[in-house]
Amino acid sequence: MCTHIHDGAMTQLTIRLPDRLKKQMGRLKEINWSEVVRKAIEAKVVLEMSKRRRDTRMALEAAKRQDEIAKVLASRYNGAWSGVEVIRYWRKHRYSSSMRP
C-alpha cells in the first residue's frame, strides 16, 4: 500500500478521452488513474523546467561569448569596431547585389 502526502490543496482537472480508451481504463480497476496522470504531468513539468533552465543558461553563455568576441574585435580595431554598425551595414546591403540591374 502506498501513501502520498501532498503539500497543499488539490485542484480538479478535467480531461477528454476517446470512449474506447475510457472503457479500457475501466477494465483496469486496480490502477489509480488520477495518480498515473498526476505523476505524468509532474514528470513533464520537471522535464520542461529543466529544459527552460538549460536554455536560459545556454543563452547567457552565448551572450558572454558574444561580448568577449566584441571586446577582441574592438581591441583589434582600436575601439572603432561596432557590432551595431556591422548589423546595420549587412541589413542594408544583404539584398543589394540581387537588386542591381
Buried (B, 14 or more C-beta within 10 A) or exposed (E): EEEEEEEEEEEEEEEEEEEEEEEEEEEEEEEEEEEEEBEEEEEEEEEEEEEEEEEEEEEEEEEEEEEEEBEEBBEEEEEEBBEEEEEEEEEEEEEEEEEEE
